[in-house]
Amino acid sequence: MIQQSTLDFFEEIKTNNNKIWFEQNKPKYEAAKANYLNFIEELLVEIREIEPIHEKDLKKYASRIYRDIRFSKDKSPYKNCISGLIERAPDYKKCPFYIDIQPGGSFMGGGIWQPEPELLSKVRQEIDYNSSEFNKIIRIYPDNGFYCIIV
């Protein structure tokens, strides 16, 4: 379970996004990251009951806290969330899960990146066959940042 202290840290970094504050609060970040990794470890146990997941070092399920600011107008050096990717086995392109934990906006999503034409055709066909169920899913979260792009 994600602890309130983890969410509190990411809320605080929104308004204190600078190196001095981060260095002074690095133990809080380390605790938040440890909490996130414990959550991921528990989640992986549950997911593996349903389907195989690639084995990798638990630390690799956490994104870096540092932002790439080279080409960004926003020069805030730190992210205000923690996220990671859970790849399904055996093929990592097979609809991985993306997890993003942040105050007031955590989510889990999935998708297929650059599917081969045959797989893309199958996805489109399944959406066509199950369009009413698909439309219900889309309508569940219309105002919470849920986006669906069908190519």
Secondary structure, DSSP 4 states (H G I P E B T S, - for coil): ---HHHHHHHHHHHH--SHHHHHHTHHHHHHHHHHHHHHHHHHHHHHHTTS-B----GGGGS--SB---TT-S----B-SSEEEEEPBSS-TTS--EEEEE-TTT-EEEE--SS--HHHHHHHHHHHHHTHHHHHHHHHHSTTTT------
